[in-house]
C-alpha cells in the first residue's frame, strides 16, 4: 500500500468502528498563543480531552498535517521531517486500552500487512513519586496479541532510555520506560501546567534488522536508542490524569489519543527504513533528480532537506503564512532559504521552485484539495522569496567564508542576517559544516544586536511622529 492508500484505509478502518472523520486543523493554531504550529492532531481537541462535549461525538478520526521545526536540524537522516501527516483516532470517555491496542495491531498487521515479528512496543514504567502506577494492563494486552501470533512477548524494565545500554535489552518485545512513555504537551510530568491533561502511553516500533546500530548502546540497541533500527510508527496515549496544585488527579473521563506517522507507516509497508522513499516524498525526490541531473544515492542529505522543507513550505503558504522576519513567517522563510541553500549544493543556481511546487500540489490533490486551489498564490509567494534570496546567497556565503580565519561572533552573524537576509540558524549550520568556529555565546550576542536594532527603529518611528 502506498501512503495515500494507507491514509484512506485508516480513515475507513476507524469509521467502520464508529469514529467520525473530522477536518484537519489549520497549521497555525487558532486561539492558542503558546505554540506557532499544530504539531499533532490533538491540539485542536484539547478542550474535549479536558471534558467538553464534541459536536461529532465521542469517537473521532482524522489525518492532520503537522509542522515540528524543533526537528529541523535532524532532517537529512532517514526518518526525521519538519512536515508530516499524523493519523489520529480519539476516544473521548468511550473505549480505552482493551479496544485501542488490538485495533491498532489489526490495522498494522492485517490492513497494512506489516510483519508482526518486527513489531516492538513500549509501556510506562510508572512514577512512584507522583503516585502513578506501572502500566501492566497495556503490557498484558500486547503480550496476548503477540502470543496469538506465535511471538514470545518477553518484557524488560529499562526505566529510562539511558539505562538501556547498561541493562541490555537484547531485543525484548515489550520495554518499560519512565519519562519516555509519559505524554503531555509539556513533555515531563513535572513540567505540566496546572489543568493540563496527560497520561501513560504505549509506543509501537518497527524493526529494521539490517540497519547498523552505531550508538552509545552498542550491542544493546533498543526501542528508544534512536539509531534507526527501531522506528516509531505510532503512539497511543491513555489520557487519564490532569495536573493539579497538589500533584495529579483523574480526569472526569478517560480518553484515548492516538497519533501515528503516515510516512513512517508507508515506509514500513515498503520494507524501507527511509521515509523519503514513501509515495508522499519520493515523487519530489524524482523531480529533483530530473531538475538537477544528480542522483539520490550520491546527494541523499541535500535532496532529503529540499524535499522536506519545500513540502512544509507549500502547506504553510496554503494555510496563509507568508515569508517574513516574525514568528510563523520567519519559519517559512527559514524553510525556503534552507531548501535553496541545499539546492545550491545540488548545482541549482537558478529559480526552480515553480518546477517542484506543482509536484507537491498533485500529491495532495485528492486528500487536501485546498493545496491545488491555492497553487498559483503559493507559487507566486515562494518564487518571490526564492528570487530575493538568490540575489544575496552567493555574497552571503562568500562573507561567511571570509570569517573562517577567526571565531565568528553573534555580532557578525547579525550582519549576515541584517545585510544578506541569512536566517541566523542557517549561518551557524553553514559555518559548522565548513569547520568554521562559532562563539559559544553567539545566540546571546545576536539577540543583543537584534534588541539594539529594534530600539533604534522605535526611536526613529517616534521622531517621524
Secondary structure, 3 states (H helix, E strand, C coil): CCHHHHHHHHHHHHHCCCCEECCCCCCCCCCCCCCCCCCCCCHHHHHHHCCCCCCCCCEEEEEEEEECHHHHHHCCCCCCCCEEEEEEEEEECCCCHHHHHHHHHHHHHHHHCCCHHHEEEEEECCEHHHCECCCHHHHHHHHHHHHHCCCCCCEEEEECHHHHHHHCCCCCCEEEECHHHEECCCCCHHHCCCCCEEEEEEEEEEECCCCCCCCCCHHHCCCCCCCCCEEEEEEEEEEEEEEECCEEEEEEEEEEEEEEEHHHHHHHHCCCCCHHHCCCCHHHHHHHHHHHCCCCCCCHHHHHHHHHHHHHHHHHHHCCCCCCCCHHHHHHHHHHHHHHHHHHHCCCCCCCHHHHHHHHHHHCCCCCHHHHHCHHHHHHHHHHHHHHHHHHHHHHHHHHHHHHHCCECHHHHHHHHHHHCCCHHHHHHHHHHCCCCECCCHHHHHHHHHHHHHHHHHHHHHHHC
